[in-house]
Amino acid sequence: MATESATESVAEAAREPEDPSACDVLILGASMAGIDVLYHLRRRGAVGRRLKVIVVDRQPAHGYIPLVQERLCARIDRAASELETRTIIDGDPNARFVLGEVESFDPERRAVTLRGGEVLRGAYVVVALGSVVTPPPGLPGRERALGYKFADGFERSTARLEQALRGEGPGQDAPRFVVVGGGISGVELAGDLAHLAARRPDGWRVPQVTLVQGADRLLPSMTRRAGTLAARHLKRQGVELRLGARVVAIREGEVVLRPKGAGPGESASGPYREGERAGEQTLACAGVYWAGGVRPAPALQRLNLPLTEDGWLKVGPTLQCFPEARPRLPEIFACGDAARIVGGDASAPWPTMQRAIECLWQADLVARNILQLERYTPGGESTYPPPLTPHVLREDFFHGVSVGARSMIVYGRVAIELGAWAVWFRRFLMRQYFRRYRGLRRA
């Protein structure tokens, strides 16, 4: 357990005005969870407004992740759907944006070392480094898969898509793109690629789209009706579904699939040709988009913080990084995709949603708990750290799923089929989300 004197000395050192490397709150990661911690600190009164904050991220702007598939397919304006993170943060008189990659973290000193050698310290530290969407390490040719959710992968993916659809390079008359993963991300991306047949930028050709899913149905985490509706809408828009199949290799210009139960004597059909092993099928394509689930960001392994068995940050219900009854270092928090909440016996993670809305809820809670620690006054019977507010478990929340020209709302076992209304509503939510950060410049 941290002592009062130790906490006060760290805080005092962090608040020396002549030390630009020190601050009150150091936030690692400026995507949805990270920047929202700053937002909630500022909106929660005078204490939150005067705290000195440093935010670190390896990219200066962030695309709106819930609609990243629409950004990729130029269905919405890419510039208008990107948050100018650095500009917004630096516009706050008590905040500073630092462009850099987190190399290591010393929890005892609350000191972060960046890849270039710069060291930053905070009285409080919030880890919001998110996740990555990449194929498993053992997949041959995994480096050829196209990531698209984050800035570095997004640029490469948009360039590949535009090159193929504008005919700037070798390839078939109708380029084929393969989407791997039949969860929400994969279904939405396949739907938006297929929607290019109805509406696309001038000069683009219409792609062929194949969706590969290892399970026997789409949206396996949702009700069966939701998966059936998604499959129906995708097929009507020309998407080929390869259910019960998995990718076993990605090569230049092609992907190798292995259908479930494939064995000797099974032949290929349609655009497929027989693979090198019996039962494998090889499909020519212009690119493979990976939507097969998230993995921990590599930086999490370098933070010297408690991890779950599968590599995520282990946090308690109050989102503190040492999930004990009285956290040993109570000023260190984590939120968003990087965190897995454990409680009780500190073993089994809570069934949180790991979605954008959950990131925002968690960011608000982290801001509130930091302010509770900041307002703590020693004396009487009180001890440090004081009890903090726990996260409220929401095992489900309605999902809006767009499938190209169609959409649906899913809540629990209910799946309601909609037209384009939900597509419009999600864009409205994006505009509202961007608008909330304008006030940071006036904090």
N, C-alpha and C positions, 0 to 999 in steps of 0.2 A: 504493500500500500504506500502511495506517495505521501510524504509528510507535508504539513502546511508550509514549513519554512522552505523546503525544496521547491514546492510549487511557486511560492512567491518569488524566490530568487530567479527561477527560469522566466517567469512572467516579466519581472523587472528588466532582465537582460534583453528579452525580446522586444521591449518597448523603448530601448534607447534610440532616440530620433536620429542620432548620427550614424547608426548602423543600418545600412540599407538591406543587409542580408537577414535581418530579424523582424519579426512581426508578431501580432497577437494571434492570428489564425493563418496557418499555412495549408492551402488546399492543393492536393495533388490530383490533377485532372480537371479539365474545364468543360467537359461535355455536359449532358443534361443534369446529372446529380451534382457535379462540382460547382457549376455556375449558380445552381439553384440554392446551394448553401449560402453563397454570398447574398443572393436576393433576399432570403429569409432573415439573415442577420440584419440587413439594412431595414427591413420592414417592421422589425420587432422592437422599435423604440430607440431611445437615445444611446443606450449602451451598445447595441448592435451597430448603430450608425458610426460610432467613433472608433470602433476596433480597426486596427491596421491589418489589412489582409493582403497576402501574396498568393496568386494562383499560378500554378505551373502546368504547362501542357506542351506537347510536342508539335501542335498545329495551332495556328492563330485564328482559325475559323472552323465552324462545325456545321455540317449539313443537318437538316432536320431528320433524325433517324427514323421515326415512324413512317415517313413517306419517302424513304431513300429509293425505293423501287420506281416511284414516279419521277424522281429527280434523274435517275439513270436513263430512263426512257424518254426524257425531255417532255414528259406529260405536264410537268409544272416547270416554271422558270428556275433554273439551277441557282442563279445568283439570288433571287428573291427568297429562296428556301434555304439559305445559308445564314447562320448567325455569325456576325463579325465579333467573335469572342474577345479578342485582344482589344479592339477599339472600345467595346462596351466596358470592359474591366478597367482599362486605363482612363476612361472617362470619369470613373469614381475617384474623388480626391483622396480617399483613404485606402485605395486598392492599387495593386500593381500586377501586371501580367508578365510572367517570365517564360520565354520560349525555351524549352529544353526537355531532355529525356532523363527520367529518374534512374540513377545508377545504383544508389544504396540509401539505406535509412538507419540511423542510430536512434532507437526508441528512447533510450535513457536520456539522451541529450535533445531529443526531438529535432534532430538535424538531418536534413536531406542533402545528399551529394548528387549533383547532376553530372551527366556524361562529360561535360567540358571541364569539370572540376569545381564549379561554383557550389558553395555550401549555403543553404538557407535554413533558418531556424524559426520555430513558432512556439508560442506558449501552448497553443492547441494545434493539432495536426489532423486533417481530414483526408483520408485516402479514398479517391473516387476515380480510380484508373480504369474502370469498366472491364470489358472482356474483348476477346478477339474471335473472329469467325474464320477458322482455318480447318483444312482437312486433318485427319489423324496423322501423327508423325510417320507411321509406317506405310502410308499410301504411296506407291511409285508415281512419280511425276506430280506430287502435290504442289510443287512450286508453280506449276502451270495453271492451277485453279485460280479463278478470278474472284477476289474479294471485292465487295462493293459498299459495305456499310460505313467505312471510315475513309478519311481523306486520301491516304496513300493508295489504297486499293481502288477507291472510287475513280480516281483519275485514270488509272490503267484500264479499268473496266469500261469507262465511257469511251476512251480512245479505241479500244478493240471493237466495241459495238458500232461506233460511227464508221470506222474503217470498213467493217464488213458490210454494213447496210448501204454505204455510199459506193460500194464496189471498188474501193481503193486497195486493191490487192487480189491475189489469186483466191479462188473459191467458187463454189457452185452458184448457180443463178439465184437460188433462194438459200442464203446462209442459215445453218442450223445452230441454235444455241441450246445447250443442255443445262438445266437447273437441277442441282442435287439437293434433295431435302423436301419433304412434303409437309412440313409444319407451316405456320402462318407465313414466315418469311419466304419460303419457297413457293407456296401457292400464290402469294401476292406478286412476286417477281415474274413467275410464269404468266400470270394473268396480264400484267402490264406489257410484257414482251409480245404477247398475242394481240393485245389491244392496238399495237402498231398497225395492224391490218385495217383498222377503222380510222385511226388518226395518228399521223406521224409528221416529222419535219420534212420540208421539201427536199427531194432528192434521195430520201431513204427508201430502201426496198423493204418488203415484208419478210421477216424471218420465219423460219420453221422453229418450233419450240418443242422440246422434249423435257418432261419432268420425271426424274428418277427418285423413287421412294422405296426404302428398304422394307417398310411395313406394308401390309396388304391393303391399307386404305390411307387416304389423306387426313390431315389434322388428327392424328391419333390421340392427342391429349384432350380432344373435345368430343362431344357427343357424335355418335355415328352419323346422325342426320347431317351435321355440319360437314363431315367429310364427303358424304354423298352429294350434297349440294355443290361443294367446291369442285368435285370431279365432273359433275354435270355441266357446270358453267365453263370449266376449262375445255372440255371436249367440244362444246358448242362453238368455242372460239378457235378451235383447230389445234389445241395442245395435245400432243401424244403423251399418254401416261404410261410409265413403266413401273408398275407397282410390284412389290416383292422382288426388287432387283437392287443390287448395290454396285457402286463403282469400285473396280479393283485396280485400275491404272488410268492415268491421264497422260496422253502422248501428244506430240505436236500434231494438231489438226484432227485428233480423234480421242475418243474415250472408250474404255473397255468395261463392259458390264457383265455381271454374273447373276442371272436370274435365280431365284430361289428354287432349289431342287434340280438345278441344271446338272446334267450328267451325260454320259456317252450316248450318242445317237440323236441328241436334241439339235435341231437345225435352226439356222437363222432365217429371218424373213423380213420383208419390207426393205427399209434402208440399211439394214444390218448385214454384216458379213460374218461368217464363222470365225471365231477367234483362234488363238494358237492352242488353247486348251479346249477340250470337249465341253460344249455347253456355254462357253464365253461368247459374247457378241461384241463386235467393234462397230462403232458408229462415228462416221465422219462429222466434224462439227467445227464451227468457227470460234467457239469458246465454251468453257465450262464455268458456270457461276456456282459457287459453293454456298449453300444455305442450310448446311447440315448440322446446325447447332453451335453454341458458343463454347469457348474454352477460356481458362484463366489467362489474363495478360501476363506475359513472361516477367514483367517487372515485379509482380507480386512475390515471386520467389526470392527477390533481392531485398526485401523490406525487414527481415528479422522479426516478423509478426506471426502470431499463431495462424496456422492454415488447417483447412479440412483435409481429409485424405486425398481428395481429388484436386487440391491446389488452390481453393478459394480462401479468402480471408475469413477467419472465424471470428464472429462478433457476438456479443450478448444482446439481449432484448433492447438495451439502451443504445445499441450500435457502437459500443466501446470495444476496442480491439483486443482486450484481454477479458474474455467472457467468464469472469469469476464473480462471486457474490460482492466482493469489494475489489474492483480492478486495480492491479498493481500500478498501472500507468493510466489513470483515468482521463487524461487529456487527449488521448489518441482515439479517433473515431474512423469508421469506414461506412460508406453507403453506396447504393447503386449495384450494378451488376457484379462488382468485385467482391461483395460481401455475402456471406451466408450466415443467417441468424441461428444461433443455438441457444437453448435454454434448459433449465432444470438440470439434467445430468451433463449438460454441455457436450452432447455427442451428436444427436440427430438434428440435422438442419430443419428449420421450419419450412413449410411448403409455400414460401412466398412466390410471387408471380414472375419476378425478374423481367419486368416490363417498364416502359417509360413512366407510366403513372406511379408505379411503386418507387422508382427513383426519386420522383418529386415528393412523395410522402416522406421518404426516408431523409431527404435533404432538409425538409422542414423540421423533422425531429432532431437531427444533428444540431441545427442552428439553435433550437430551443434548449437543448441540453448543454451546449457550450455556454449559453447565456446564464443558465442556472449555475454552472460552475463559476462563471465570471462574477456573479452577484453574491457568491458565498462569503459570509463574514464569520471568521473564527470566534469562538467564545461560547460560554455556557456549556450545555450538554452536546452541542453539535460536533460532529467529527467530519473529517474530509476523507473521501468525497461524500457529498450529500446524496440522498436518493435522487435518481433522475427518472425522467418519464420513459416508460418502455414503448416499444413499437406495437402498434395494433395489427394483429394478424388478420389479413383479408385473404382467405384462401382462393377467392375468385372475384372477378370483376368483369363486367361485360366486355366482350371483344368485338371490335369492328373489323371485319375481314373484307378487303376489296379483292375482287376476282375479275380484273380487267374491266369490262363494261358493266359488271354486276357487283353486288355487295351483299353482306348479310351481317346481322348482329347475333352473337352467340353469348348466352348467359346460362351457365350450368348445363342442363339437358335441353334447353330451348334454343333453337336456331331459327331465326326469322329472316326470310328472304326479302331483299330490298333491291331497288334499282340503283340509280346513281346518287341517291340522296346521301347515303353514308359517306360516299367519296367526297362530296361537297362539304359535309360536316367536318371531316377530318382535316380538310384544308383550312376551314374556319378555325379549328383548334390550333393549327400551326400559326396562323396570324395572331391569335390571342396570346400564344406562348411567346412569340417574338416581342409583342407589345409590352409584356410585363417587365422586360429588362430596360426599357427606355428610362425608367425612373432611377436606375443606378447612377446615371450621369449627374443626377441632382442630389445624391445621397449626402 
